[in-house]
């Protein structure tokens, strides 16, 4: 996929709340870097406000949330709300972790991008982000 930005795709990867397991987030961050993206990893125990503020400061094309805590139905809608407040309509919110299929569908209806379960091939995730950015951030 041709990158219309004439610069690397920028992705912020974050762990929100008390979820202390970050191995998956680090694997994804490394895989996205290997795919030629610039990755900002915010680390553990971020709040939705911290994530959105960092995404604004870093001028990212996508935000990826890794969540295993079961708080996805609170975290993703809060981040979406903050993104809308800040006018970040052209930034992808995606993520993955332990999220039941029904919840994935409900979150996507709210505007969250594709969500990935454990075991998803990292090339699929990188390809999805690249394709989304090429379609939505062409300026």
C-alpha positions in Angstrom: 0.0 0.0 0.0 1.4 3.4 -1.0 1.7 5.8 1.9 0.1 9.1 0.9 1.6 11.0 3.8 5.2 11.0 2.4 6.3 10.1 5.9 6.1 7.0 8.1 2.7 6.2 9.6 2.7 7.3 13.3 1.0 5.0 15.8 0.6 5.5 19.6 0.4 2.2 21.5 -1.0 2.3 25.0 -2.0 0.3 28.0 -4.9 1.9 29.9 -5.9 1.4 33.5 -4.6 -1.1 35.9 -3.9 -3.8 33.3 -0.2 -4.6 34.1 0.5 -7.1 31.3 2.3 -5.4 28.5 4.1 -8.1 26.6 1.5 -8.1 23.7 1.7 -4.3 23.4 5.5 -4.5 23.2 5.3 -7.2 20.5 2.8 -5.1 18.5 5.0 -2.0 18.9 8.0 -3.9 17.6 6.1 -5.4 14.7 4.7 -2.0 13.6 8.3 -0.6 13.8 9.5 -3.5 11.7 6.7 -2.6 9.2 8.2 0.9 8.8 5.9 2.8 11.2 7.0 5.3 13.9 5.7 3.9 17.2 5.2 5.8 20.4 4.7 3.4 23.4 3.3 5.2 26.4 3.7 2.3 28.8 1.5 1.0 31.6 -1.3 2.6 33.6 -2.3 5.4 31.2 -5.7 7.2 31.5 -7.8 7.8 28.5 -7.0 11.5 28.9 -3.2 10.8 28.9 -3.6 8.7 25.8 -5.5 11.3 23.8 -3.2 14.1 24.9 -0.1 12.1 23.9 -1.7 11.3 20.5 -2.4 15.0 19.9 1.1 16.0 20.9 2.7 13.3 18.8 0.4 14.0 15.8 -0.3 10.3 15.3 -2.3 8.7 12.6 -3.6 5.8 14.8 -4.0 4.9 18.5 -3.7 1.2 19.4 -5.0 0.1 22.8 -3.9 -3.2 24.3 -6.5 -4.3 26.9 -6.7 -7.5 28.9 -8.5 -6.2 32.0 -12.1 -6.5 30.8 -12.5 -2.7 30.9 -12.8 -2.3 27.1 -16.5 -1.2 27.2 -15.4 1.8 29.4 -12.0 2.5 28.0 -12.7 2.6 24.2 -15.9 4.7 24.5 -14.1 7.2 26.7 -11.1 7.5 24.3 -13.6 7.9 21.4 -15.4 10.7 23.2 -12.2 12.5 24.0 -11.0 12.2 20.4 -14.2 13.7 19.2 -13.9 16.6 21.7 -10.4 17.3 20.3 -11.5 17.0 16.6 -9.4 13.9 16.0 -11.9 12.5 13.5 -9.2 11.4 11.1 -7.2 9.4 13.7 -7.8 5.6 13.9 -8.7 4.1 17.2 -7.9 0.4 17.1 -6.6 -2.2 19.5 -6.8 -5.7 20.8 -6.8 -8.1 23.6 -9.4 -10.1 25.4 -12.6 -8.6 24.0 -15.7 -10.8 23.3 -17.0 -10.7 19.7 -20.3 -9.1 20.7 -18.3 -6.3 22.5 -16.1 -5.9 19.4 -19.1 -5.3 17.3 -20.7 -2.8 19.7 -17.4 -0.9 19.9 -17.1 -0.8 16.1 -20.6 0.6 15.9 -19.4 3.5 18.1 -16.6 4.2 15.6 -13.8 2.1 17.0 -11.8 0.5 14.2 -11.1 -3.2 13.8 -10.2 -4.9 17.1 -7.8 -7.9 17.1 -7.9 -11.0 19.4 -4.8 -12.7 20.8 -3.0 -14.7 18.2 -3.7 -12.3 15.3 -0.7 -12.2 12.9 1.1 -8.9 13.3 1.3 -8.4 9.6 -2.5 -8.3 9.5 -2.5 -5.6 12.1 0.1 -3.5 10.3 -1.7 -4.0 7.0 -5.0 -2.8 8.5 -3.4 0.3 10.0 -1.6 1.2 6.8 -4.7 0.7 4.7 -6.9 2.7 7.0 -4.3 5.6 7.1 -4.0 5.6 3.3 -7.8 5.9 3.0 -8.4 8.4 5.7 -5.3 10.6 6.1 -4.6 11.6 2.5 -3.6 15.3 2.9 
